[in-house]
C-alpha cells in the first residue's frame, strides 16, 4: 500500500495580461513537476492573468481570456495524469471571485474561491473581488460552454471544500488566509486534511521572508501535515517585486526552499514525503485529537486518483533543510536588481540613463544596475536561454553572449555628471571613479549655459535678476535659483535618454532612473520650504521668521525634491529603501564587487550642491539644512504611516521615547515642525516617480499612502492639545523643583 507522495509547488514570473506568456510558463512548470515525479502541482495566485491586473479585473476581456487559457490547459497533454491547481478570476452569479481551479485529466474537480481578501497596504482585492463567506459550503457552478465542450461537465462544485483522493486529503488556502487570526488550515487539519496548499501573490519587503516561513512552520508544528506554498516572482507591471520563496514543509520542518530572487521565469520545487509521518506526528498530540473530534466536517470532493504509488518502498524520501535567509543588504542587492531587469526587458528599452551625482543614493542606484548585470551574466553562465535571448534583444546583437558584468554594464547603463558652478571637484571625481569601476558609459557636462539662458528669459521679461542668499538675496530668490538648476537637469536627462544612443549610432532609447531613497522622499514632504508659512509673508521684511521656535532658514531644504526636477524619472529602484539600509548595501558592494570608489562616497557628507561654494568647497549639507537627521525622520514617518499617529499621538509617543534627550517643549516643537512641513508639501507626493516598494512606510500617493494633499497646515486643534499637555508637564516639573530643599 503506497504512502509516499511527491508534490510540487512553484514560483512563476507572470506578467499582468500576458496571457500567452503566462500560459507557456504554467505549462512549463507542470511539465517539470511531472518530470520530477509529482502528482500534484500548485501554482501562484491568479497566475493565469497575472496578479497585478488591478482595474483590468473589472473588464470582461480579462475573464474571457482567463477562461481561454484554462481551456488550453485542460486540453494540453502536459496536464494529464497530474492534479493541477491554477489561479484565475471567476464570475459566479454576477460576482467576481479570486479562485483556485483544480482539475485532473480534463475534469474540473473543484473551484475554490478565496475567503479572506488582502485589502491593506499595496493590496486592494476588495475593490475587484468578493470573499466567499459561506464556510464549509459549496454550490454548483455552471461552466461556460467553451469549458463544457472540453470537460463534458455541466456543473462543478464551487465553494469551501477539500479534495479526498484514494490515499490522502488536500485542502486549499489562498495567500492572505495564511495570515489571518483563524486560518482555514486549522479546521481543515482537524478534519483530517493532510496536505495544505497556499497560492500566494506576496511581494518583497525587506526582512519579511522570515514571517512567511514562521507562519508555515508554525502551522505544521501545531497541527501536523504537509504544507506547499507557491508564489509569484518578478515585476508584473508596477512597483512591486514578487519574491518567490516557494517552499514545502512538513510537521514544522522545511523540506524544500525556493530562491527569493532569481532571473529564472519558472522554478519548480518537489518533495517526496511519507503520509505516515503526518499521521504518527498527529497521533501524539492529544489536544489536537480532542479538538478534531468536535470539528465541523468539510464537504469532500471524491477524486479517483492517488498521489502515491503501490510499489514505493524503495522511493527515497526528501530530507529536512535549514532555511537560508539573505541579510537586508543582500536583499537590496538582489531584489531591486531583478525588478530592474524585468522592467528593462518588458519595456523593450535599450538600457538606463542615470544622473550620477557622486553621492550615496545615485551611487547605490548605479550599483543596483551593476548587480543586475552580475545576475544576468550568472544566469547566462548557468544556461538560462530566456535571459540570453532577452539580453541580445536589449543590446541589439544576435550573437552577443554576456560574460563580464562590467562590459555588459557599459552597454546598458549611461551615467552622467551634470556639473554647475556650484559643483565641487570632489563629487565630480567620485562620480567619474565609480563609473569607471562599474564600466558604465559616462558623460560629463556643464549645465550653466542652460541655467543662465533660463534666468536670462526671466530677467528680460521682469527686469529683475535674483541672487543667492550667500550673495545677499532672499530665501525666495535662492530657492528659485536652486530649483532652476534641478529642473534643467531633468530636461537634460530626458534629452540624453532619448538621443544619446542615436548620437552613438545605436538604436533604442534609455529609461531614466531616479535615485531618491524612501527617507529622502518623505523628507521632501516633511521639510521642503514654502514661500508662505503660517502667516509669515515675505513682505513682512527681513526679520527672522520662526516656526515652532525654529528659524525659517532651517526649513529651506535645498534641492531634495523640487517638483519635476532630476528626481523625476521613469522608475526609481531605491525609492522604498531607507538611507541606513542603502549605506549597508553600498558597503556590501565595496566588498562583494570590489568597488573602492564607494568608500569615498560613503564618508562624504550628503549635499545637494545647489548653493555657491565657499572657497571652492561645499557649503551646504542635507541634515544641516533641514535641521533634522535622517534617523529622526525615519522615526517620524514610521509613527505616521505604520503606527498611524496624528500630531497628538506622535507627541505622546516621542515624549516617552526621547525623554532622556529632549524636554517636552523640544518634543512638541519637533512634532509641530514635522506636521507643518509634511502637510505643506504633501502635494509633491502626487508627482513621485514610481519606485520599488521595499518598506512599509512608503510615501507613494494614491497607491500606498492614501491621504489628502491639501491640509490646514496650522493644525490648530491638534497643536493646541499638544500645547496644553506641554504646559501641564512644565507646571508639574516646576512644582517638583519647588518641593526640593
N, C-alpha and C positions, 0 to 999 in steps of 0.2 A: 504494500500500500504506500503510495507516494505521499511525501510530506514536505519535500524541499521545493521551494518556489523561487523562480528567477523573475524579478520585477525590474522595470526600467523607468527612470524619470529623466527629464532633460531640461536644458536651458537653450532657448532659441532666440536668435537676434531677429525678431519680427519687426515689421515696419508698417505703421498705420496705413491702411488702404492698399498695401502692396499685395493684393490677393494672389497674384501669380507667384511671386517670390515666397510668400508665406506658405502656400501650398507645397512648393518644392522643398522647403525646409522641414515641414511636417512629415512629408513622405520620406525624406532622407533620415529623419530621426527614427521613424518606425522601422525602416529597413535596417538601420544599425542595431536597434533594440532586438529585432528578430535574429539578426546575425549573432548576437551575443547570447541567444537562448531565452530571451524574455518572452513571457506570455501575457504580460500586461504592460502597457506603455502609457505614461502620464505626460501631458504637455502643459505649457503655461496658460495662465488666464487669458481668455479672449484671443488665443493665438491665431485663429483663422483670419480675423480682420486686423489684428494688432491692437494692443491695449489702448494706445493713446489716440483713438479716433475722436474723442471728445464730442463736439456737437454733430459730428457726422453720424453718431448713433441715432439721431433723430431722422435721418434720411432713409427712405425705403430702399435706396440702392445698396446701402450697407447691409441691410438684412437680406436682400436678394442675392448679392454676391457671396455672402457668407453661406447661404444655402447651396449655392452653386459649387462652392469649394467643398462643402460637406458631401455633396453628390459625387464629386470627383474622388474624394477619399473612399467613400463606400464602394465605388466602382473599381478602384485600383486593386490589382492583385497583391500589391505590397501589404495591404491591410488585412489580408486573410490569415486566419489561424492565430490571431493575437487580439486581445481586448484593447481597443483604442479609446482613449479618454481625451477628448479635444474640447477647446473652449470657444464659444461664439455667442453673439446675441440672438435671442429667440423672442418672437412676438407670440404671445399666447392670450387669446381672448382680448386682443387690442391692448395688451400691457407688455412692455418690453422687460425682459429678464436677462441677466448675465448668467449664462448657463454652461454646464458641462454636458456634453453629448457623448454617451458611452455606447460603443457599438462593437459588434463581432460578426464577421462573415456576412456582411450586407444586411444585418439586422440591428436596429437600434434597440438597445436594452433599456435605457433609462435616460431621461433628460432631467438633470438635477439643477434647479435654479439656485443662485446664491441667496443666502438668508440674512447675512449681515453685510451691509454695503459700506465701503470706505468713503467717508464723507468729511474729511478734515485735511488740513494742510494742502497738499497738491491734488487731493482726490475729491471728485465731485460726482460720485456714482449715483447718488440720489437725484441728480439732475437728469440723468438719462434712463435709469433703471428703477424698478420697484423690487424690494426684497420679498422673497417668498416667506410668508408669515405663518403658514399652516404646518406646524411641526408634526412630523411623522404622518403626514397625509399626502396622498397623490391623487391625481385625476387624469383623465385621458386627454392626450394632446393629439389633435388631428393633423397628420403630416401633410405638408404641401404636396401637390400632385407630382412634382419632379422627384421627390423623395419616395413617394408611394410606388412609383413606377420601378424604382430600383429595389426597394426592400419588400415589396408586396405586403406591406403593413398599412393599415388604415389609421390606426391609433397606436400610441406608445405611452407608457407611464411617464407622468410629469410631476415632480414634487420631491419631497423629502423621503427618500427610500435608500435601501442598501442592496448590494448585489450578493446573492448566495450562489456560489459556484459549487461544483461537486466536492471541493476539498476545503474551501475557506469562505470567509465573508468579507466583503470590501465596502468601505464607506467613504464618502467624499466630503472634504471641506474645501472652501474656496478662499484663499488669501486672508482677508480680514477676519474670517471666522476663527482662525487660529489665535488671533489677538484679543478676542472678546472675553469677558469675565467667565462666561459659561460656554466654552467651545463645544461644537457638536461631537467632537471625538470623545468627550467624557461619557455621554449617554450611549453613543454608538459602541464604545468599548465595553461598557457594562452590559450591552445587549448582545455581546458575542462577536462584534466586528473585530477581525484580527489584522486587517491591512487598512490603514488610513492613507488617503491621498490628499494633497493640498496643491492646487494650481494657483500660482501667485503672479502678480504683476507688481513687484516690490522694487522700488528704486533705491539707489545708493545714497546713503547718508553716512558721513564719517562716524566710525565707531558703532555702527548699527548691527554689523554681522553677528556679534555675539548674542544679541537679543533674539534673533531668529533661531539660532542654534539652541539657545537655552530653552525656548518655548517648545521646540520639537523634542529635545531630550527629556525635558520635564514631563511632557505629555505621555511619553512611553515609559518613563520611570514609574509614574504613579499608577498607570493603568495597563502597562504591558502593551505589546503589539508592534507591528511594523509600520513605519511612517515614511511616506515618499513625499518630498517637496520638489515641485518644478517651479521655475521662474523664467520670466523673460530676461533677456540680456541686451545691452546695447542702447543706442539712441534711436527711438522710433519716431522722432519728429519734433521734439521740443526740448525743454530744459532738463528733462530727467534722463538719467542713465540707469537702466535696469541692470543689476549687478549679479545675475546668475545665482551662484551659491546653491545650486541644486544639491539635494542630499538624500540619503537613505539611512534611517535609524531603526534600531530595534531594542526594546527593553532598556532604554536610557543610554545606549551606546551608538556612536556613528559608525556606519559600515561603508559609506561612500561619500566623498566630498567632491563637489564640482568646483571649478575655478570661479573666483569672484570677478575677475577681469581677464578677458582674452579677446582676440580678434577672430576666434572661430565662431562662425554663424550657427553651427549645430554642435551641441555637446550632449552626449548620452551617457548616463550612469546606470550601471546594473549591479545587482547584488543577488546572490543565491543564499537564501535563509531558510531555516528549518522552522516550520509551523509549531512543532512540538516544543521548541524553545519558548515560544509565546505562551503556550498552554501550561507548561510547567512553571513558568515565571508567575503567571496569574494564580496558579493553584495555591501558592504560599501567601497570597495577600488576602487574609480573611476579611478585612474591612471592605475590600473591593467586592468580594464574593457576596457579602451581606447586602451591599448596595445593589448588586446585579440581580439579586433575587426579587427586588422590588421595582425594577425599572420598567417603564412602558415600552413595549416592543416596537421596532421599526417595521414598516412594510418591507417585505423581501421580494426582490425580483429574482426568480429562479433562472440560473444560467447553466445550460447543459454543456459545461466546459470545465476543464481542470487546469489550474496553474502549475500543478506538479505532474510528474510522470510516474508510472507504476514502478519502473526499474530505476530508482535514483540513489541506491545505496552507495555507489561509488562517486556520486556527484560531489565535487569539492564545495565546501561552504566558504562564504566570504568571512573575513576576519575584521574585527573592530579596528578603527583607525582613530588617531588623535587629530582633532580639527586644528588646522594651521591658520592662524589669523595674520593679517597684514597689520603693520603699525600704521597710524594715521598718515605719516609721511609717505609710506609706500602706497597707501590708498590714493593719495593725491597724485603720486607719480603715475599710477595706472588708470584710475577711473576717468578723470578728465581727458587723458590722452586717448583712451579708447573712444570716448564721446566725440573728440575732435576728428578721429579717423572716420567714424560713421558720418559725421556732419560733412566732412570733405568729400567722401566718395558718393554720398547720396545727393549732395547738392550739385555734383558734376562740375566742380570748380577745379582750378589747376594748382591751388595752394593757398597759403596765408600771407597776409601783409600785417606786420606788427610794428607800430611806433615803439621804438626801444629807447627808453629814457636814461638807462644806466641805474635805475632803482630796482628795489626788490620785486615789486609787482610785475613790471614788464619783463624783468629778468626771469621770474618764475614762469611767466607765460611762455617765453621763448624755450625754457627748459621742458615745458609740457609738450611742445611740438617736437623737441629733440627726443623726449621719451616715446612719443608716438612713433618716430622714425625707428627707434630701437625695437619697439614691439613689431613693427612691420617687417623689419629685417629678420627678426627671430621667427616670425610666423612663416615667412617665405623659406627660411632655412629648414624648418620642420615640415615643409611640403604643403603648405596651405595654398592651393591653387586659386581660390577665390580672392585672397589678398593679393597674390601676384597679378591676377588679371586686373584688379582694381587699380593697383599702383601703376601698371603700364598704361591704363587709360588716363590716369591723372597726369603723368609726365608725357603722355602722347608719344610713346615709343614702344612698339610691339615686342621688341627683342630685349627690353631692359629687364634686368634682374637685380634688385637692390641687395647689397651685401654690407655696405658701410653706412651706418646711420648718419655720419657727418656728411657724406656725399649725397645721401638722399635728402637731408635737411637743406642742402644747397639748392636742390631742385624744387622743394615745396614751400620753403619759407624765405620771404624777403623781409629783412628788418631795416628800419630807417631811423636815424637820429636826426631830429628836426631842431637844429640849434637856433637860438636867438641871441641878441646882445646880452641877455640875462643868463645865458647858459655858461657853465663853468667847464674848464678843460677836464676836470676830474670826471664828470658824468659822461662827457664825450668819449674819453678813453676807456671808461668802464664798459660802455655800450659796444664800442669797437672791439675790445678784447673778448667779450663774451660771444659776439657774432663770429669772430674768427675761430673760437674754440668749438662752437657747435656747427660751424660750417655754413651758416645762413648767407644768402646773398645780401650784402649790407650796403646801404646807401647813406651818405651823409649830406645834408643840405642845410641851407640857412633860410629861415622864414622872414627875416627882417624886411626884405623888399616888399613882400605881400602885406605885412603888418603896416608898414609906412604908407602903402598905397591905400589901404582901407581907411586909416586915420586921416590921410590927405583928403579923401572924399568928405569926411565929416567936417574937417576944418574949412574946406572950400564952401560947404553949404552953410555952416553956422558962424564961421569966423572965429571959432574957439579951438584951442589946442590943449587937451587935457594932459596933465603930467602926473608922474608917480608921487605917492606920498613922500617918498625919500627925497624928492626934489621940490617939495613944498606944496604938492597937490592935495586935494581932499581924498577921503576914503572912496567916494564915488568915482572920482577920476581914476584912482589907482585900480579899483576893481574892474572898471570898464576896459582899461588898457590890458589887464591880465586876461580878461575874457576874450578879447580880440585875438590874442596870441593862441589861446586854446582852440578857438573856433577855426582859425586859419589852419591849424594843424589837422583838424578833421577834414577840411576840404582837400588838403594836400594828400592825406592818407587815402581818401577815396579815389582821387585822381590817379595816384600811383597804383592802387589796387586794380583799377580798370585798364591802365595803359602801360604799366612797366614791363609786362611780358611782351606786349606788342612792340615796345621800343627795343626789345632784345631779340625780336624775330620769332617769338614763341607764341603759340595760340593760348586762348583762355584768359580768365581773369582770376583775381585773388579775393579770398574772404578777408575782411578787415577784422582783426582780433582786438577786443577790448581787454584792459588789464587793471580793473578796479576790484579790490577784494571786498568781501562782504562787510567788513568793518568800515572801509572807506565809503562804500555805497550808503551805509547807514549814517556814517559820519557826515556825509554831504547833506543828508536830510536834516540832521540834528543841528548842525552848526554853521552852515554856509551863511554869509552875511546877506542882509537885505537892506535896501536904502532907507526904509522907514520901519522903526522898531518901537513898538509900544508907545506911540505918540511922539517919539523923538524925531522931529522932521529936520532935514539938513538945513533948512532956512533958519533954524534956531541959533545958528552961529557956531563958533569954534569950540565952545565949552565941551569937555569930555562927557559923552552920553553914557549912562550906566544902565545895565540890565542886571537885575538881581545883585546889584553891588559890584559888578564886574565891568571894567572899561569896555566900551564898544569895540575898541580896536582888537580885542582878543577874539571877536567873532568874525573878523574879516578873514575867513578862510580863503587862502589864495590858490585857486586853480584846481581844487579837488574834483569838482564835477560841475562845470558850467553846463547848462542845457546845450546840447548839440555841439559839444567840444570834442576833443580827441578821445574822450571816453565813449562817445557814440560809435558803435561798431556793428558788425554783423552778428558776432557771438562773443561771449566773454567766458572763457574756461575757468577763471578763478573767482567769479562774482559771487560764489556761495562759500568761499573759504576764508577763514579768519587770517589776520596778519600773523598771529602767533603760529598757526599751523603752516602758513606759507613759508615762514622763516625756517621751520623744521624741515620742510620739503626741500628748500634751497640747500640747506646743509647736507641733506641726503644726496643731492645731485653733485655737490662738491666731491663726495667720496665715491659714489657709485659711477658717475660719468666722468670723473677726473676733470673737473672744470674749475681750475684755480681762480679764474676771473670772478667767480661768485663770492670769493672771500672778501674782496674789497667792496663788493656790492652790499654784503651783509653788514659790514661795520659802518657803512656810510649813513649819515642821518637822512631820513626821508624828507624830501623837499620838492616843491613844485617848480622852482626856478622860473618864476614869472615876475619877480621884482628885480630891480637893478642890483648888481653885485656890489659888495662892499670891498674895495681894494682888491678886486679880482676874485673874491671868494664869495661863496653862497651866504646870503644874509637872512634867509628865512628857512625855518623847518616846520614841518606839519604840526607837531604837537605843541610847539611854542605858539604858533599862530592861533590854534583853536582853543588853547587853554584847557585842554583835556587830553588824557593819554588814551592810546588805543585800548589799553586794558580796562579803563573806566568805561569807555564806550561800549565794549563788549558786554559789560555788566548791565548798563542801561538797556541795551537792546534785548538782551535775554529776558530781563524782567518785563520789558514792554511787550515782547512778542510771545515768548514761551510761557512766562508766568502770568501774562495778560493783566498787567498792572497799569492803572492810571496814575496821575501825579501823586495823589494822597497815599495810595498803597505802596508806590515805589519809595516815597519818603519814609514811611513806616519801616519798610524792609531795610533800607540803607541806613537808617538810624541805628539799627542793631548791627548790621554788617560792618559799618565803618565807625563804630563807637569809639575805637581806640585811636583813630586818626583824624576824625572830624567832629566838630561841635554840631549840635542840632541846627544852628544857624547856617553853618557851612554846608551841611547836607541839604537843607532846604534850598539854599542858593543854587547848588548844583542841579537839583531836580527841576527847579523852576527854569533854569537856563536850558536844560535839555529839552523840556517840553515846549518852551517858547520857540526854540530854533527848529526842533523837529516839526512842529505844526506849521511854522512859517515856510518851510522848504519842502513840505510833503509833496507839493505839486511836481517836484522833479522826479519822483518815482514813476510818473507816467511815461517818462522817456527813457527809462533804463534799457540798456542793451540786454537781450535775452542771455541769461547766464546759467551755467551748470549749477544745479541745485545740490549743495552738499551739506548745508546746515539748516537746522530747524528755526533759525531766526532770519531767514532771507527777507529782504525788504521789497521783493518784487510786487509791484502794484497790480491789483486786479487779477492776480494769478495765485499768489500765495499769501499776501498780506492785504486783506480786504478791509481797508479803512478809507475814510474820506481824504480828499486832498485840499479841502477848503475848511479851515478851522477858525474859531475865535482864538487867536494866538495869545490873548491875555489870560485865558483860563481863570476868570475872576472867582468863580465859586470854589474851584479846586484849590487855587493858590491861597484863598482866604482860609480854607480848612487847614492847610499846612501852616500858615502863619499863626493861627490860633493855637495849634499844637506846640509850635516853637516857643511862643510867649509863655505858655503854661510850663514848659520844661525849664525855660530860663528863670521864671519866677521860683520854681521849686528848687533850682540849683542855688539861687541867692539865699533862700530860706535855710537851706542846708549849711551854707557857708556862715550865715549869721549865727547859727546854733553851735558853731565850733569855737571853743575858748582860745 
